[in-house]
Amino acid sequence: MTARAAAVVPPPGPEPDVAAPRPVDVPSLPDTADPGEAGAPAGGLRGARSELRRQMRERRRLRMIALALVSLVLLGAVPLYFGFRTLSRDPVFDTLDALDVPGWATAKTVDDVSGSRWCLIECRLRERTITSERSPEDTAKVYEAALRQDGWRPWHVAMCPAEEEKGSYTCWRKDELTLDLWVRAPACVPPPVDGAPAIVPSPDPSTAAETCTGSLVSVKVRNAIDDERTRPLPSTEPTLTGEEPLPTLTGDPLGEPTSSPS
């Protein structure tokens, strides 16, 4: 049985002719088999992130410094502005601006100052010239009422004015200040300028009346300590006006010469 089965199995024949596989071209890699270089890409990424964070911190610091400088400039500029304004602007003019007078009484205003506010060498004199659109009588009434309302009191003193002036001239006092108010009709013909032809007034009375409307207001404010009218006036008594001159010597004050002893 066993021999029959063995006879049935065919003998192994020759293997079939199978073509061999073609070799695959594999690109050669550089010989960089250093194990330390395996972590190089991760280290470079960490370095780039660190550099980016450093740059962001630097930009944030510069931005904070810029904001601080701008804040200091703004906080310092406002006090400096008001400080320079206070030094350059006399508060007396602010008081005159606050007078309750109508708009027609302040059609044009020109200010002038001289001297020192702290009375160094010379005390300050404030002068304001105002053009009013109405008559001197109406203008004087509104300015006198405004001065009383602001706390000024009429000051009846000698040399107010020092010379006789046309129009309304009054003097006032308030705290440490004195004020002269002069309201008069405007000058119809301005004074001639050197080298310019003289202006001849119009012969037509109606035209002259139209050009001479309104009034002029002069305000002078001084410190009371610098106003000579606050001090006692000098006496005119003859004995205080001067001293008697020295008597004239008629003879020789040394007398007759004496003979020297021999």
CORJO-V255726 format. One record per residue. N is the residue number from 0. RES is the residue in three letters. PHI is phi in radians with two decimals (* if undefined). OMEGA is omega in whole degrees, 0 to 359 (999 if undefined). Layout:
[[N,RES,PHI,OMEGA] [N,RES,PHI,OMEGA]]
This chain:
[[0,MET,*,181] [1,THR,-1.28,181] [2,ALA,-1.23,179] [3,ARG,-1.15,181] [4,ALA,-1.12,180] [5,ALA,-1.23,179] [6,ALA,-1.29,182] [7,VAL,-1.27,183] [8,VAL,-1.17,181] [9,PRO,-1.23,179] [10,PRO,-1.27,180] [11,PRO,-1.11,180] [12,GLY,-1.60,178] [13,PRO,-1.21,180] [14,GLU,-1.15,180] [15,PRO,-1.16,181] [16,ASP,-1.34,180] [17,VAL,-1.77,181] [18,ALA,-1.18,179] [19,ALA,-1.29,179] [20,PRO,-1.17,178] [21,ARG,-1.25,178] [22,PRO,-1.23,180] [23,VAL,-1.60,179] [24,ASP,-1.32,178] [25,VAL,-1.83,180] [26,PRO,-1.11,180] [27,SER,-1.32,179] [28,LEU,-1.70,178] [29,PRO,-1.12,182] [30,ASP,-1.39,179] [31,THR,-2.15,182] [32,ALA,-1.55,178] [33,ASP,-1.34,182] [34,PRO,-1.17,180] [35,GLY,-1.26,182] [36,GLU,-1.47,180] [37,ALA,-1.20,179] [38,GLY,-1.68,181] [39,ALA,-1.08,180] [40,PRO,-1.06,179] [41,ALA,-1.15,178] [42,GLY,-1.15,178] [43,GLY,-1.14,178] [44,LEU,-1.17,178] [45,ARG,-1.13,178] [46,GLY,-1.12,178] [47,ALA,-1.13,179] [48,ARG,-1.15,178] [49,SER,-1.09,179] [50,GLU,-1.13,178] [51,LEU,-1.14,178] [52,ARG,-1.12,179] [53,ARG,-1.12,179] [54,GLN,-1.13,179] [55,MET,-1.16,177] [56,ARG,-1.11,179] [57,GLU,-1.14,178] [58,ARG,-1.13,179] [59,ARG,-1.12,179] [60,ARG,-1.16,178] [61,LEU,-1.12,178] [62,ARG,-1.14,178] [63,MET,-1.15,178] [64,ILE,-1.12,179] [65,ALA,-1.11,178] [66,LEU,-1.12,179] [67,ALA,-1.13,179] [68,LEU,-1.13,178] [69,VAL,-1.11,179] [70,SER,-1.11,178] [71,LEU,-1.12,180] [72,VAL,-1.12,180] [73,LEU,-1.17,180] [74,LEU,-1.20,178] [75,GLY,-1.52,182] [76,ALA,-1.22,182] [77,VAL,-1.13,176] [78,PRO,-1.08,179] [79,LEU,-1.11,180] [80,TYR,-1.08,181] [81,PHE,-1.22,177] [82,GLY,-1.16,176] [83,PHE,-1.10,179] [84,ARG,-1.15,179] [85,THR,-1.16,180] [86,LEU,-1.23,182] [87,SER,-1.45,183] [88,ARG,-1.79,180] [89,ASP,-1.27,180] [90,PRO,-1.12,178] [91,VAL,-1.13,178] [92,PHE,-1.15,175] [93,ASP,-1.12,177] [94,THR,-1.14,178] [95,LEU,-1.18,177] [96,ASP,-1.13,183] [97,ALA,-1.44,179] [98,LEU,-1.10,183] [99,ASP,-1.48,177] [100,VAL,-2.12,180] [101,PRO,-1.19,182] [102,GLY,-1.13,181] [103,TRP,-1.18,180] [104,ALA,-1.51,178] [105,THR,-2.31,182] [106,ALA,-1.14,180] [107,LYS,-2.61,184] [108,THR,-2.28,177] [109,VAL,-2.26,182] [110,ASP,-1.91,177] [111,ASP,-2.63,180] [112,VAL,-2.32,175] [113,SER,-2.66,180] [114,GLY,1.50,183] [115,SER,-1.79,178] [116,ARG,-1.15,180] [117,TRP,-1.69,176] [118,CYS,1.01,173] [119,LEU,-1.51,184] [120,ILE,1.23,181] [121,GLU,-2.52,179] [122,CYS,-1.27,185] [123,ARG,-1.37,173] [124,LEU,-2.07,179] [125,ARG,-1.83,180] [126,GLU,-2.22,178] [127,ARG,-2.32,176] [128,THR,-1.97,186] [129,ILE,-2.18,175] [130,THR,-1.80,179] [131,SER,-1.90,183] [132,GLU,-1.58,181] [133,ARG,-2.07,187] [134,SER,-1.17,178] [135,PRO,-1.05,180] [136,GLU,-1.12,179] [137,ASP,-1.13,181] [138,THR,-1.16,180] [139,ALA,-1.10,181] [140,LYS,-1.12,184] [141,VAL,-1.23,179] [142,TYR,-1.27,178] [143,GLU,-1.14,177] [144,ALA,-1.14,180] [145,ALA,-1.18,178] [146,LEU,-1.16,177] [147,ARG,-1.10,180] [148,GLN,-1.15,181] [149,ASP,-1.52,177] [150,GLY,1.78,176] [151,TRP,-1.34,180] [152,ARG,-2.15,179] [153,PRO,-1.02,183] [154,TRP,-2.13,180] [155,HIS,-1.62,185] [156,VAL,-2.46,176] [157,ALA,-1.14,182] [158,MET,1.11,173] [159,CYS,-2.24,0] [160,PRO,-1.47,178] [161,ALA,-1.19,176] [162,GLU,-2.27,180] [163,GLU,-1.15,181] [164,GLU,-2.13,176] [165,LYS,-1.37,179] [166,GLY,1.61,182] [167,SER,-1.87,180] [168,TYR,-2.18,181] [169,THR,-2.31,180] [170,CYS,-2.10,186] [171,TRP,-2.45,177] [172,ARG,-2.37,175] [173,LYS,-2.71,180] [174,ASP,0.96,184] [175,GLU,-1.71,184] [176,LEU,-2.10,170] [177,THR,-2.14,185] [178,LEU,-2.42,174] [179,ASP,-1.93,180] [180,LEU,-2.04,180] [181,TRP,-2.21,180] [182,VAL,-2.08,182] [183,ARG,-2.59,177] [184,ALA,-1.26,181] [185,PRO,-1.25,175] [186,ALA,-1.37,185] [187,CYS,-1.25,183] [188,VAL,-1.99,179] [189,PRO,-1.20,179] [190,PRO,-1.13,181] [191,PRO,-1.17,177] [192,VAL,-1.68,181] [193,ASP,-1.03,178] [194,GLY,1.53,180] [195,ALA,-1.86,179] [196,PRO,-1.18,180] [197,ALA,-1.17,179] [198,ILE,-1.54,180] [199,VAL,-1.61,180] [200,PRO,-1.11,182] [201,SER,-1.19,179] [202,PRO,-1.28,182] [203,ASP,-1.38,181] [204,PRO,-1.08,181] [205,SER,-1.14,178] [206,THR,-1.17,179] [207,ALA,-1.13,180] [208,ALA,-1.17,180] [209,GLU,-1.21,183] [210,THR,-1.46,183] [211,CYS,-1.96,179] [212,THR,-1.45,178] [213,GLY,1.49,182] [214,SER,-2.76,178] [215,LEU,-2.01,181] [216,VAL,-2.16,175] [217,SER,-2.04,179] [218,VAL,-2.15,176] [219,LYS,-2.13,181] [220,VAL,-2.10,179] [221,ARG,-2.27,171] [222,ASN,-1.28,183] [223,ALA,-1.08,181] [224,ILE,-1.20,180] [225,ASP,-1.71,180] [226,ASP,-1.55,183] [227,GLU,-1.10,181] [228,ARG,-1.30,176] [229,THR,-1.46,180] [230,ARG,-1.69,179] [231,PRO,-1.10,180] [232,LEU,-1.24,179] [233,PRO,-1.15,180] [234,SER,-1.32,179] [235,THR,-1.76,179] [236,GLU,-1.13,186] [237,PRO,-1.01,184] [238,THR,-1.22,182] [239,LEU,-1.81,182] [240,THR,-1.46,180] [241,GLY,3.07,179] [242,GLU,-1.84,178] [243,GLU,-1.17,178] [244,PRO,-1.18,179] [245,LEU,-1.14,179] [246,PRO,-1.14,180] [247,THR,-1.37,178] [248,LEU,-1.47,182] [249,THR,-1.61,182] [250,GLY,-1.99,178] [251,ASP,-1.35,182] [252,PRO,-1.14,181] [253,LEU,-1.59,179] [254,GLY,1.32,181] [255,GLU,-1.29,177] [256,PRO,-1.15,180] [257,THR,-1.81,180] [258,SER,-1.36,180] [259,SER,-1.35,179] [260,PRO,-1.13,182] [261,SER,-1.47,999]]
